[in-house]
Amino acid sequence: MSKRLQSTGQVSNDEVIDELTKDLKTSLNTDEIGEECVINPGTSAEEFPAAAGDGPQASGTSHPEDDNLDKDYADKDETKDDSDTDIDEVSLKDAEVDLTDDQKEERKIIAEELKKVGNDAFKVGDYERSIEKYTEGLRTCPLQFAQQRSILYCNRSAAKMKLEKYAQAAKDCTKAIELDETYLKAYIRRAQSYEATDKLDEALADFKKILEMDPSHKDAQKAVIRLPPLIEEKNEKLKKEMLGKLKDLGNMILKPFGLSTENFQMEQDPDTKGYKINFKQ
């Protein structure tokens, strides 16, 4: 960091990022940082949830920024491509080969500032902007800083959930968990995203994992009671749909012989619980 910034009492995020990125383009290929957060003058911070959070949540610990995130989300079809937020880790690895330790530390500092800008955008409900900044942070932060990258992924998932991009949010949470398997907040958000996209089995598995990490987590306690009957209902529906299709196929095959599936009756043996098929003319 320059002497100018070190000698200055207080500087804004914009000034820090501008200073640190002056020579970045000549040493590495990353997205240029554009104009910082633009906040609607008519928007009040109280109207929106707190920042996406700065780190993994310890068991039994509550953070204000999660108050509006730890809840069930309504189902929403997600059709928009997430290619704009994809992270090419192979290219990042190649770009970091010739970096010195000092350069990597500098990039880590820049990523931290980008995260703060993303958090500020999240606070005022500018979720697209926060996603953009978290993405820039992920494309800047060296791969060796696993915890910082995990936080960026998890924060970005929170913003995507607010935009009802639940499938993308679940992917980000998975990346966060891969980098930090003890990241409780990432499990919570992934479970919520899975449930919102009707992946109930996956959601239940995550809620059970949450209870292993934090037995007092109330939403997870409710979920492990709520989800099993929903899963059973879903499976029964799928079974009926499958049997209906099989019946249609059977009728098509039997029709040339003057028969139909109505000529075959399936009965369950009360002792063995197995099934037998009886033919009736």
C-alpha positions in Angstrom: 0.0 0.0 0.0 1.3 3.5 -0.8 2.7 5.9 1.7 -0.1 8.3 0.9 -2.7 5.8 2.1 -0.7 4.8 5.1 -0.3 8.4 6.2 -3.9 9.3 5.7 -6.2 9.1 8.7 -9.4 8.0 6.9 -9.9 7.0 3.3 -12.9 5.7 1.4 -13.2 2.3 -0.2 -13.1 4.0 -3.6 -9.7 5.7 -2.8 -8.2 2.4 -1.5 -9.3 0.5 -4.5 -8.2 3.2 -7.0 -4.8 3.4 -5.3 -4.2 -0.4 -5.2 -5.4 -1.1 -8.7 -3.2 1.5 -10.5 -0.7 -1.0 -11.7 -2.8 -4.1 -11.4 -3.7 -4.3 -15.1 -0.1 -4.4 -16.2 0.7 -7.3 -13.9 -2.5 -9.4 -14.1 -5.5 -9.8 -16.3 -8.5 -8.9 -14.1 -11.7 -7.0 -14.6 -11.3 -3.3 -14.1 -13.1 -1.8 -11.1 -15.6 0.6 -12.3 -17.6 3.4 -10.6 -18.5 2.4 -7.1 -21.9 1.9 -5.5 -24.7 4.2 -6.7 -27.4 4.5 -4.1 -30.9 5.7 -4.8 -31.3 9.0 -2.8 -34.9 8.0 -2.0 -33.8 4.7 -0.5 -33.6 4.2 3.3 -31.1 1.7 4.7 -33.8 0.5 7.2 -35.9 -0.8 4.2 -33.3 -3.5 3.5 -31.5 -6.3 5.3 -28.0 -5.9 6.7 -24.8 -6.8 4.9 -24.2 -10.3 3.7 -21.7 -11.1 6.4 -18.0 -11.2 6.8 -17.2 -14.7 7.9 -18.2 -18.2 8.8 -20.7 -18.4 11.6 -19.8 -20.3 14.8 -22.2 -22.8 16.2 -24.9 -21.2 18.3 -23.9 -17.7 17.1 -26.4 -15.3 15.5 -25.5 -12.4 13.2 -27.8 -9.5 12.4 -27.0 -9.7 8.7 -28.6 -13.2 8.6 -32.0 -12.2 10.1 -33.7 -11.8 6.8 -31.8 -14.7 5.1 -32.5 -17.6 7.5 -36.1 -18.3 6.3 -37.9 -20.4 3.7 -38.0 -18.9 0.1 -40.8 -19.3 -2.3 -40.2 -21.5 -5.4 -39.1 -19.6 -8.4 -38.1 -20.8 -11.9 -34.6 -19.6 -12.7 -33.9 -19.0 -16.4 -31.1 -16.5 -16.5 -27.6 -17.7 -17.3 -25.0 -17.3 -14.7 -22.0 -17.1 -17.1 -21.3 -13.5 -16.1 -20.5 -14.6 -12.6 -18.6 -17.8 -13.4 -15.1 -18.0 -12.0 -12.4 -19.5 -14.2 -10.0 -20.9 -11.6 -7.7 -22.5 -14.2 -7.0 -19.0 -15.6 -6.6 -17.6 -12.1 -4.1 -20.3 -11.3 -2.1 -19.6 -14.5 -2.2 -15.8 -13.8 -0.8 -16.3 -10.3 2.2 -18.4 -11.3 4.6 -15.4 -11.6 3.2 -13.4 -8.7 5.4 -12.6 -5.8 4.1 -13.0 -2.2 3.8 -9.2 -1.9 1.7 -9.1 -5.0 -0.6 -11.8 -3.8 -1.1 -10.0 -0.5 -1.9 -6.8 -2.4 -4.5 -8.7 -4.4 -6.0 -10.1 -1.2 -6.3 -6.5 0.2 -8.0 -5.4 -3.0 -10.4 -8.4 -2.7 -11.2 -7.4 0.9 -12.1 -3.9 -0.2 -14.3 -5.2 -3.0 -16.1 -7.4 -0.5 -16.8 -4.3 1.7 -18.2 -2.5 -1.3 -20.3 -5.5 -2.1 -21.6 -5.6 1.5 -22.5 -1.9 1.4 -24.4 -2.5 -1.8 -26.2 -5.4 -0.2 -27.2 -3.3 2.7 -29.1 -0.8 0.5 -30.7 -3.5 -1.6 -28.5 -3.1 -4.7 -28.0 -6.9 -5.1 -26.9 -6.8 -8.7 -24.1 -4.4 -7.7 -23.1 -6.5 -4.7 -22.9 -9.6 -6.9 -20.7 -7.7 -9.3 -18.3 -6.7 -6.5 -18.2 -10.1 -4.9 -17.4 -11.5 -8.4 -14.6 -9.0 -8.9 -13.3 -10.0 -5.5 -13.3 -13.7 -6.5 -11.4 -12.9 -9.7 -8.9 -10.9 -7.7 -8.3 -12.9 -4.5 -5.5 -15.5 -5.0 -6.6 -19.1 -4.8 -4.4 -19.8 -1.7 -6.6 -17.6 0.5 -9.4 -20.2 0.8 -11.3 -18.6 3.7 -11.5 -15.2 2.1 -12.8 -16.8 -1.2 -15.2 -18.9 0.8 -16.7 -15.8 2.4 -17.0 -14.1 -1.0 -18.9 -17.1 -2.4 -21.2 -17.2 0.5 -21.9 -13.5 0.5 -22.6 -13.6 -3.2 -25.1 -16.5 -2.6 -27.0 -14.2 -0.3 -27.4 -11.6 -2.9 -28.5 -14.2 -5.5 -31.1 -15.5 -3.1 -32.5 -12.0 -2.8 -32.9 -12.0 -6.6 -34.5 -15.4 -6.4 -31.6 -17.0 -8.3 -31.7 -20.0 -6.0 -29.9 -22.5 -8.3 -27.0 -20.1 -8.7 -27.0 -19.4 -5.0 -26.8 -23.1 -4.2 -23.8 -23.4 -6.5 -22.0 -20.6 -4.7 -22.7 -22.2 -1.3 -21.3 -25.4 -2.6 -18.1 -23.6 -3.6 -18.0 -22.0 -0.2 -18.4 -25.3 1.6 -15.7 -26.9 -0.6 -13.3 -24.2 0.6 -14.5 -24.4 4.3 -16.4 -27.5 5.2 -17.3 -26.0 8.6 -19.0 -22.9 7.2 -22.4 -23.1 8.9 -23.8 -20.0 7.1 -23.1 -21.6 3.7 -25.0 -24.8 4.7 -28.0 -22.7 5.9 -28.2 -20.7 2.6 -27.7 -23.8 0.5 -30.5 -25.7 2.4 -32.8 -22.7 1.8 -31.9 -22.6 -1.9 -32.4 -26.3 -2.3 -35.8 -26.1 -0.8 -36.8 -23.2 -2.9 -35.9 -25.2 -6.1 -37.8 -28.3 -4.8 -34.6 -30.3 -4.1 -36.1 -31.5 -0.9 -33.8 -34.5 -0.3 -30.8 -32.3 -0.6 -32.3 -29.6 1.6 -33.1 -32.1 4.3 -29.5 -33.5 4.2 -28.2 -29.9 4.7 -30.6 -29.2 7.5 -29.4 -32.3 9.3 -25.8 -31.2 8.8 -26.7 -27.9 10.3 -28.1 -29.6 13.4 -24.9 -31.6 13.7 -23.0 -28.3 13.8 -25.6 -26.3 15.8 -28.2 -28.4 17.5 -30.1 -25.3 18.7 -30.7 -24.0 15.2 -34.5 -23.5 15.2 -35.1 -23.3 11.4 -33.2 -26.6 10.9 -35.2 -28.2 13.8 -38.4 -27.3 12.1 -37.1 -28.4 8.6 -36.2 -31.9 9.7 -39.9 -32.3 10.8 -41.5 -30.4 7.9 -39.6 -31.9 5.0 -39.9 -35.7 5.4 -43.7 -35.8 4.7 -43.2 -33.4 1.8 -40.6 -35.7 0.4 -42.9 -38.7 0.8 -45.7 -36.8 -0.9 -43.4 -35.9 -3.8 -42.1 -39.4 -4.2 -45.7 -40.8 -4.2 -46.6 -38.3 -6.9 -43.6 -39.3 -9.0 -44.5 -43.0 -8.5 -48.0 -42.4 -9.8 -46.8 -40.5 -12.8 -44.3 -43.3 -13.6 -47.0 -46.0 -13.2 -49.3 -44.0 -15.4 -46.7 -43.8 -18.2 -45.9 -47.6 -17.8 -49.7 -48.3 -18.0 -49.9 -46.3 -21.2 -46.9 -48.1 -22.6 -48.4 -51.5 -21.6 -51.7 -50.7 -23.3 -49.9 -49.8 -26.5 -48.0 -53.1 -26.5 -51.1 -55.2 -25.5 -53.5 -53.6 -27.9 -52.6 -55.8 -30.9 -53.4 -58.8 -28.8 -56.8 -57.5 -27.8 -55.7 -57.0 -24.3 -55.0 -54.1 -21.9 -53.4 -53.6 -18.5 -56.9 -54.0 -17.1 -56.5 -57.7 -17.8 -53.7 -57.9 -15.2 -54.3 -57.3 -11.5 -51.4 -56.7 -9.1 -51.9 -58.1 -5.6 -49.6 -57.8 -2.6 -48.8 -60.8 -0.5 -49.6 -59.9 3.2 -46.8 -62.2 4.4 -43.9 -61.6 2.1 -45.0 -58.0 1.1 -44.1 -59.0 -2.4 -46.4 -58.6 -5.4 -48.0 -61.1 -7.8 -49.8 -60.4 -11.0 -53.0 -62.2 -11.8 -54.5 -62.5 -15.3 -58.2 -62.0 -15.8 -60.0 -62.3 -19.1 
